[in-house]
Amino acid sequence: MSDVIRYADFTEENKSNFMAIAEKIIEFSIIARYEGLLAVEEHLEEIAELKLCPKYALFFKKALQLTMDGFDPSDVKIIMENYSYYSSEIPFDSLIFDMILYGALTVQNGDNPRILAEKLVSYVGIVESQPVYERFINKIDGLCSIFEERREAATADN
């Protein structure tokens, strides 16, 4: 059990990285649902704005790029698990890589953002999950409102 890391034990920097990545995955999921998976490609450079550890940013971008390039989910999983295995130096790395991989696959699959939120919040453990889940749901609701307003405006213009 010594190599298991819990959200409660994260450093503040690790919590910040976790939340930034999770919220960006949620954002990409919503973009993919409203505008299509390929629309996410226009936003990949936003990963650099998250100021993540370089290996997290590279991993995140690679996972999304493979999904947008039409790789089969099982191939994406194999490729990214290999990158994870050979790039993980500490248990937190493995957790982040795992979260990014399954987030990217969920975006590719077109899952409902609320399902994605549940998947992401499961990484923090049940005890710490409620405030994190509420934060994710607020993000989802806010972004979906923006996309719905755009859709209504486009419909009104036609």
Secondary structure in CASP SS format (residue, H / E / C, confidence):
PFRMAT SS
TARGET T0000
AUTHOR 0000-0000-0000
METHOD secondary structure of the structure
MODEL  1
M C 1.00
S C 1.00
D C 1.00
V C 1.00
I C 1.00
R C 1.00
Y H 1.00
A H 1.00
D H 1.00
F C 1.00
T C 1.00
E H 1.00
E H 1.00
N H 1.00
K H 1.00
S H 1.00
N H 1.00
F H 1.00
M H 1.00
A H 1.00
I H 1.00
A H 1.00
E H 1.00
K H 1.00
I H 1.00
I H 1.00
E H 1.00
F H 1.00
S H 1.00
I H 1.00
I H 1.00
A H 1.00
R H 1.00
Y H 1.00
E H 1.00
G C 1.00
L H 1.00
L H 1.00
A H 1.00
V H 1.00
E H 1.00
E H 1.00
H H 1.00
L H 1.00
E H 1.00
E H 1.00
I H 1.00
A H 1.00
E H 1.00
L H 1.00
K C 1.00
L C 1.00
C C 1.00
P H 1.00
K H 1.00
Y H 1.00
A H 1.00
L H 1.00
F H 1.00
F H 1.00
K H 1.00
K H 1.00
A H 1.00
L H 1.00
Q H 1.00
L H 1.00
T H 1.00
M H 1.00
D C 1.00
G C 1.00
F C 1.00
D C 1.00
P H 1.00
S H 1.00
D H 1.00
V H 1.00
K H 1.00
I H 1.00
I H 1.00
M H 1.00
E H 1.00
N H 1.00
Y H 1.00
S H 1.00
Y H 1.00
Y H 1.00
S H 1.00
S C 1.00
E C 1.00
I C 1.00
P H 1.00
F H 1.00
D H 1.00
S H 1.00
L H 1.00
I H 1.00
F H 1.00
D H 1.00
M H 1.00
I H 1.00
L H 1.00
Y H 1.00
G H 1.00
A H 1.00
L H 1.00
T H 1.00
V H 1.00
Q H 1.00
N H 1.00
G C 1.00
D C 1.00
N C 1.00
P H 1.00
R H 1.00
I H 1.00
L H 1.00
A H 1.00
E H 1.00
K H 1.00
L H 1.00
V H 1.00
S H 1.00
Y H 1.00
V H 1.00
G C 1.00
I C 1.00
V C 1.00
E C 1.00
S H 1.00
Q H 1.00
P H 1.00
V H 1.00
Y H 1.00
E H 1.00
R H 1.00
F H 1.00
I H 1.00
N H 1.00
K H 1.00
I H 1.00
D H 1.00
G H 1.00
L H 1.00
C H 1.00
S H 1.00
I H 1.00
F H 1.00
E H 1.00
E H 1.00
R H 1.00
R H 1.00
E H 1.00
A H 1.00
A H 1.00
T H 1.00
A H 1.00
D H 1.00
N C 1.00
END
